[in-house]
Each structure stands twice: as structure tokens, then as C-alpha cells.
Amino acid sequence: MAEGRPTALADGSVIHSDPESLSGVPVFVGTRVPIQTLVDYLDGGCSVDEFLDNFPTVRREQVHAFLEQATAALLARRVA
């Protein structure tokens, strides 16, 4: 893992989307790993550790932050 590589944006988001990179597919900040790849791994029964083993540019903290942000967004929608 590259030291000094950003793992979050100023607003705390660990997701970044840039039309100039991967056609705007949302990726983990500081990587070219699509968020959908994590979702696919988890949906397929893989663990976070398996995902991280295969995508070492993503940090554990990023995965946990994404899962927390996604959970909060889903719960907020359910309440609204």
C-alpha cells in the first residue's frame, strides 16, 4: 500500500467518481477499485479479508467507512 495516498475526501467520503477515470464508475478514494467490486465480493459470500487480499490498494478503514456510510444512508431512507 502506498503511504501518503489519500483514503478519504475532505468531507470524509471514501468514494470518488471522476468521468475521466473508469468512465465515472465510483471507486475507493486513491484507487481504481470500483465500489461495486466490494459489493460483488460480499454478495458472493466472500469476507472483507478476502476482498482486501485481492485488492491491496484498498484499506480496511475504507471498507469499514463505506459500509458505515451505506448503512446510514439506507437507514435514513427507511425512516424518511
N, C-alpha and C positions, 0 to 999 in steps of 0.2 A: 504494500500500500504506500502510496506517495505521501510523505509527510508534508504538511503545509497545504495540501489540496483541500479546498473548501468542501464541507459536508452539509452545509445549510446556507440558505439565503439570509439576508438581514432580517427578514420577517419570521425566521425560524423554520420556513418550509424546507423540506429535504427533496422536494420535487422541482424539476426545472423543465421547461419546454421552450425550444427555440426552433422556429421554422427553418433555420439554416442548418440545423443538426438533426439527422434522422427524421426529416420531414415534420418536425414539431412533436414527435412522439414524446410523452412525458418520461423523463429519466431521473435517476437519482442524481442529485447535485454533485458535480465533479466527476461524473462517469458518463458512459454511453450505454448504461444498462437500463432498459425500459422497466418502469414500474410493473407493467403487465407481466414481465418475466417472473417477478416475485409472486404475483397473484397466481400465475400458472403453476409454479412450483408448489405453493401451498395447496392449491386446489387439487393437485395430483397426489397429495399425501406426503410430500417431502417436508422436511423440517427446515427451519431457518438456518441451522448449521449446514445442511446440505446445500442450500442456496448460496450461503457465504463461501463455502468451499469452492464452488464453481464460479463465483463472481467476486474475486478477492478485492476488486476496486470499491465494492460497496462495504460500508462499515456497519457493524452490528447496531450502533446507535442510530444510524439512518433507517434501518429496517424497523426498529422499535418506534422511532418517531413517526414514521409513515403509518404504522399500524395504529398508533395512538391517534393521529390526526384523522385517519379514515374512520375509526370507531367513533370519535367525537362528531364527525360530520354526519355519519349515519344516525346516531342517536339524536342529534339536533333536528334532522329531517323528520324523524319519527315523532318527536314532540311537537313540532310545528304544525 
